[in-house]
């Protein structure tokens, strides 16, 4: 069984992206994957600072975050779009997890792993511009990012109070992203 983590790049408690990633996680579970939901708010990290890292080491929360990523085979990531890019919280979490630890290969939390991306935003493009940046970041740290992705526009109108997407077809498309990630990860694990 492949192990996936699913998380949003948002810290907001009632984040649309947190809702979105749960829907995709359901699709991955239905395809046989073990999925752990992570919340960046549970891993408070200072802004990455190499001087801080050198004098104090990685903060405990950054170490825990990295350990969770190292333990998975793939990632479901829903990223909010802030000023046409990824959130500072998501970029910072990636930066901390990308740092080498003694005795481990470079980029141990990311290299060779698979990701699927999605976004929800109140704007007309649904966070699409931020996904372009996220795809570039993840590709540069040696992740395989699936070509399929979904951006949900007008997110403030797209979700029901229970966190479900109002549009059943759209919900199926998001679940299908999770399913696809699980299937590709399983296929590659067999090789």
N, C-alpha and C positions, 0 to 999 in steps of 0.2 A: 504494500500500500504506500502510495506516495504521500509525503507530508507537505502541506502547503500552509503558508501564513497569509492572512488577509488583513489589510490595514488601509486606513485613510491618511492622507497628508494633512488632515484638519485636526485641530485641538478642540474645536467647538463641540460641546456635549450633544447638541441636536443637529449635528452636521448632516447635510444631504449626502456627502461622500461616505460617511460611516454607514448610512442606510443602504447606499448603493453597493458597498463592498459586502454587506451581509447577504444581499440577494445573490450576488455572484458566488459567494461561498456556498450557498445552498445548492447551486448548480454543480459545483465541484464535489460536494459531498454525495450528491445523487450519482455522480460518475465514479464513486468509490474512493475518493481522496479523503484523507484525514486533514481537516482544516482547523487551524487555530486562529481565532480573531485576536488581533493585537490593537491596542489603542495607544497612540503616541503620547496621549496625556498621562498614561501610566508610567512613562519613561522620561521624566523631566530632565533635560540635558542643557547645560550652558552652551552658548555659542562655541563652536569648535575653535580652539585656540591652541596652537602648537606649543606655546610657552606653558600653558596650563597642563597640557598633556605631558610635557617633559618634566615639570616640577611635581605634579600631583598624580600623574597617571590618568587614565580614562575614568570618568566618574562611574560609580556603581551602576547607575541607571543606563549609561551608555554600554557598559559591559553586558548587562542583562539583555538589552536590545540586540546587540550583536550576537549574543548566544542564541537568541530566538531565531534570528535570520540564518545563522550557521546551521541550525538543526533542521532547516526545511529544504525541500527540493525545488520549490517554486513559490512565487508571490503573486497575489491578487492585490493590485494597488489602485485605489481610487484617489485621485488628486484634485483638490480644489485649484482653481486658477486665481492667482493673486497678481494683478497688474501684468497679465499676459504670460505668466510663468508659474513655476511651482511655488508652494508655500515655503516660507523660511524654515518652518518646523520640519517639513519633509526633507529639504535639502540638508539641514543640520543633522538629522538622524542618519541620512545616507553618509554624510561626511564622517561622523563618529564611527559608524560601522565599517567604513572602508579602511580605517587605520590598521596597520599591521600589528600583530601581537607576536612576541617571541615564539619561535617554533612552529608557526603556521604559515601556509603559503600566502602569497599576496592576494588580497581581495577575497579572503576565505568566506565571507558572508554573501558574496555575490557571484564570483566567477563560475561560469558553467551552469548557472541556475536559470530558470525560465520565469518570465513575468507576463502578465496580461494587465492592460491598463484601461482605466475608465475615469470619467470625470462627470461631475454635476455642478452646474453653475446657473445663477439667475440670468446670465447673458444669453444672447441669441446663438452663440457658438457652443455653449455648454461646457466650456473649459478646454476646448480643442487646442488652443494655442499653448496652454501649459503642458499638454500631453506631448507636444513636439519636443519641448525642452526635456521633459522627463525621459522620453525615449532616447534622446541623445545622451543624457547622463548615464542611464542604465547600460546602454550599449558600450559606452566608454569604460565602464567598470566590468566588462566582460559578461554581461547577462544577455541571454537570448530573449528578445521581446517579441511576442507574437504579433503578427501584423494586424489581427483583428482588435478593434477597440471600440468603445462607445462613449460618446459625449452627450449628456442629457441637458438640453437647454431649458430655460425657464424652470429651474429646479424648485423654486418656491411654489410652483403650481403642480409639479409632477408627482409629488408624494402624498399619500393618504396619511391621516394622523397616526396610523399604526406602523408607518415606515415603509409600507409597500408602495410600489409604483402604481399609479392609477391606471396606466395603459398596460393591459395584459400582454400585448405583443412586445412592447418595450421591455417588460419584466422578463419575458422569455428570452429576448436577445441578451440581456445582462446575465441571466442564469447560464445561457449558452457559452458566454465568455469563460465562466468558471468551469463549466464542463469541458470545454476545449483545452483549457490549461491542464486540467487533470489528465485528459487523454494523451496529450502530447508529452507531458511529463512521464506518464506511465510507459509510453512507447520508447522514449529515450532511456529510461531506467532499465529496460529489458536488453538493451544493446551492450 
